[in-house]
Amino acid sequence: MEVTSSMYENTHLYLIFAPIVFAVITKLIKRCIAVEYFSIAASFFLLIISFNFLSGVDSLASKTLSSPFFGDGLFYADHLSAYMAFLISLIFFITSIYSGDYLENEIKLRVISERKVSDYYFRAFLFVSAMMMVIFINNIGLMWASVEATTLISALLVGFYNTREAAEAAWKYLIICTVAIALSLFGIVLLNYAIISSNTAGLTLDYSVLSKAGKFADISIIKFSFIFVLIGYGTKAGLAPMHTWLPDAYSQSPAPVSAMLSGVLSACSTYALIRFEHIARISTGQNFASDYFIVFGLLSLFVAFPFIVLQNNIKRLIAYSSIEHTGIIYLALGFGGPFGLIAVFYHTFYHAILKSLMFLTAGSIASVYKTTEISKIKGLFEHHKFLAAAMFLGGLGLCGMPPFGIFFSELLVLIAAITAKKYTAAALYLICLSLIFLGFLNHLSRMTFGHYAKCHSEEEFKCETCTRATAGCRALDVNIGFKMKLAIAILFILSITSGVYMVFSLREAMAKSVILLLFPM
Amino acid sequence: MHEQLSQSVLQNVNILNTFLLLTAIMSVVFRRIRSQITAYFLQSLALTLICVQIGRAFDNSHLYIAAALTFTVKCALIPSFLLYISRKTMVVKDNEKFFKIPTALILSGILIIFSFYILQPINAHAGPLTKSALNTSLSLILIGLLLMINRTFALTQIIGILIIENGLFLAGVATTYGMPLIVELGAFFDVIVGVVLMGVLSDKISRSFDSLDTDKLNLLKY
């Protein structure tokens, strides 16, 4: 027993520091192919140990993890962190299967040079390491520093292409998120001030201490600090009206990076916010946050709707859908209660999988059609049945059709709203969802059906469009690589099966995190 | 927190707080990038002095470390890096976007009063040192935001972020006599890496857009 327990107690160190080692190794390997296969193997390793950790997290004796070199209490793990770590490594594994073919394709098209491939993997591994740091760190202040570190590293990934658009997107992302995160540091400083002025012995900024501390602070100061933290982490998660960086960043970064940003990075900052809200709730003994969550969540749904309906860029369409889903997650947080919290975790999981599916498929479609404009993508079903199926069905799933999981988690949000007696919010939520569903379906059917070559040659300006259409037709014969197809297929199967059946240890981790957040003692 | 501060320390810190606000307003007024960097340098110097004062008053050795870090990073490394970038991108002057300079000056005064106003519920229980420092730090944050909104050049926006960061650091030092050291180290690391990244990015922007004017970053819409 001793041995197994200590094994689990060190897993978090592997999850945090192994990616850094892998990052250095990718810089040392010369050949592109070797780097690609190495990173698939390495991310598979991370997936295995994080799954192992997920099933073994019950046996952890203490929640704060003692570790060699770092002393006691620097790291902390419970079911929630195990769940998040598993989600990150799952999405990272699938995107790294995909990125090999994607980058080869970009080299063929001369978008990037071969030298940049190892750059990409280097940054991706560091990015994963920073996210794992957010998940496992105990100190709220250091958690802030790790969230800021994820911003800095992912800005490098957003600005990966050497285009003007990418530079613009990276600049906006970096500036807006850095300022926002700075505001949340102000909130954390105020929390620290509340801790010190409470004159309670033994209180530190550690989550493991604060979550057991009981009521110690005045509500006015904690409320003030919570608003700053909400603005900061909410901006990073893509909450309206601070979302302006999001469509730019998601649409300009490489497809696997968009999948990671949307699937897990926004979940990471929501995770940091959930931890902070838990502490705020305990330290004041009052639940004051739910109204803020509901207002911002509904606002995100409202803002997302017109942009989804009028969108003409496939990647931006999916990005605005991310804003919508962030809104849903915050609504669920606001409704609270057991239903609301379990809906948060289920929705985060399903959204991560389906959104990665959509971004990866959109990346493949963009590389086939050489454009991201929805009006120029036609006849997908005629030319690429596989991509068409993934796009159309994945899109339906994203809008909340059964048997995809999002249907169930959105239903849970509704149940939570009714249990919390927030009928107006529930009605607005349903209206927004159905409107967004209509808008999304319109774009999906425009892309999937119809004829590609025909619609171009029958247009009025023949000379110009004909040449473009024939060039396009030749381009459509381009085969998408096996690994791309594999990654999309894995995600597709996962998204359908997880809606019907969820692995036991994952279900248990989510349920226990809800208990953990609801009953602090 | 019992504040057994001698009157002279309190006075010194208050003077330095005022000086911090003055330098922040200077950066709202100045147009030349070099003067902006000088104002930032002076502000960081005042912050270092506040650190030393409070460290001496409470006999807290880790505030001395924080002061040394502030001096090396914010007075030496970051200003020289910014000067290097401004020389490389050949930006001399900046222009205003929404408000002319006199209006911006009045606005920053209003922001200072506003931060006094919204901090009232917290200040009701706070000691004299915390009171003035919290007000100053929130004012610095708001003025930094104003600077970022009102100026168009990338370098000024970086300086705006740095002013906001100075405000946060002041809040950390003066309300709680320093965040835990490891948190401060993390924050410093993030600031350095962030500024370097922003510098590199603004160099990239100035090469691909032929200008550092962030108003010209309008390729991506809706």
Interface residues (C-beta under 8 A of the other chain):
Chain A: N139 G141 L142 W144 A145 S146 E148 A149 L152 A155 L156 G159 T163 R164 E165 A167 E168 A169 A170 W171 K172 L174 I175 T178 V179 A182 L183 L185 F186 V189 L190 N192 Y193 I195 I196 S197 N199 T204 L205 D218 S220 I221 F224 P247 D248 S251 Q252 F307 L310 Q311 R316
Chain B: M1 P121 I122 H125 A126 T130 S137 L138 I141 L145 M148 A154 Q157 I161 I164 E165 G167 L168 A171 G172 T175 T176 Y177 M179 P180 I182 V183 G186 A187 F189 D190 V193 G194 L197 M198 L201 S202 K204 I205 S208 F209 T214 L217 L219 L220 Y222
